[in-house]
Amino acid sequence: SASVWKVSDGENTMYLGGTLHILSPQDYPLPEEYKTAYGQSDALVFETDIAALSTPEFAQKSLQMLTYGEGKSLKDDVSDDTLKQLETHLSARGVPVDRFMNLRPALVGISLSMIEFQRLGLTSQGVDKYYYTLGMGDGKAMHYLESPEQQLTFISKMGEGNEDAYVSYAIEDVKRMPEMLGNLKEDWREGDMASFYALSMEEFADEYPDIYDLLLTSRNNNWMPVLTDLMSTPETEFVLVGAMHIPGETGLITQLKAKGYSVEQMK
């Protein structure tokens, strides 16, 4: 089996696929279930408009929201201990800490992950980008669950109010990435969401309930009315969202089942 589910109300069907947003070349080809769901679908549904994310306008807006303006820097929001921790971590990777001083904590977290992904050979487009490109070529209809601006607003709020703890957590989190990545990918490939949740999300949900709520629960809640609307149309959609949105008490599978849909994992 894989991280793909068939959702049905007896009349209409939708497929739900969990994605990793960045992969290594060895992760292709994707599990067969993705190909099946894609082949059965009339439309694709993504978290947000993938093309809009790469426009200069969006880059400009991201920069405004995720970096400090004049006269303020990371030093103002983060303790000396955490800055020292950041400097040690970055210097081991050949990156001067000065490059991070203008980044708000949310962007510090993202940048630390990107550095680690590259070190671990994750250089290929993720599942969503792959299917976006394919869908464009095949002329499939496209839907989005949130605007790029909405997504940016959620991201920019990460660590707001507990900046120091957030940066410290981000450093610890990427340190665990090399040993975790193999298991995480295996769970994703096999669609073992219980193990995926335990490995990558449980501690995060316990330690940072506010951020978990902001990044996952509140967005899942916002997406459900859109999914319910799409579910009521005769078209078959293939919904592709980050795998972290799928498991857990507030995850999409639990919420779809609560609406009375049948949700079966594809095998």
Secondary structure, 3 states (H helix, E strand, C coil): CCCEEEEECCCCEEEEEEECCEECHHHCCCCHHHHHHHHHCCEEEECCCHHHHCCHHHHHHHHHHHECCCCCCHHHCCCHHHHHHHHHHHHCCCCCHHHHCCECHHHHHHHHHHHHHHHCCCCEECHHHHHHHHHHHHCCEEEECCCHHHHHHHHHCCCCCCHHHHHHHHHHHHHHHHHHHHHHHHHHHHCCHHHHHHHHCHHHHHHCHHHHHHHHHHHHHHHHHHHHHHHCCCCCEEEEEEHHHCCCCCCHHHHHHHCCCEEEECC
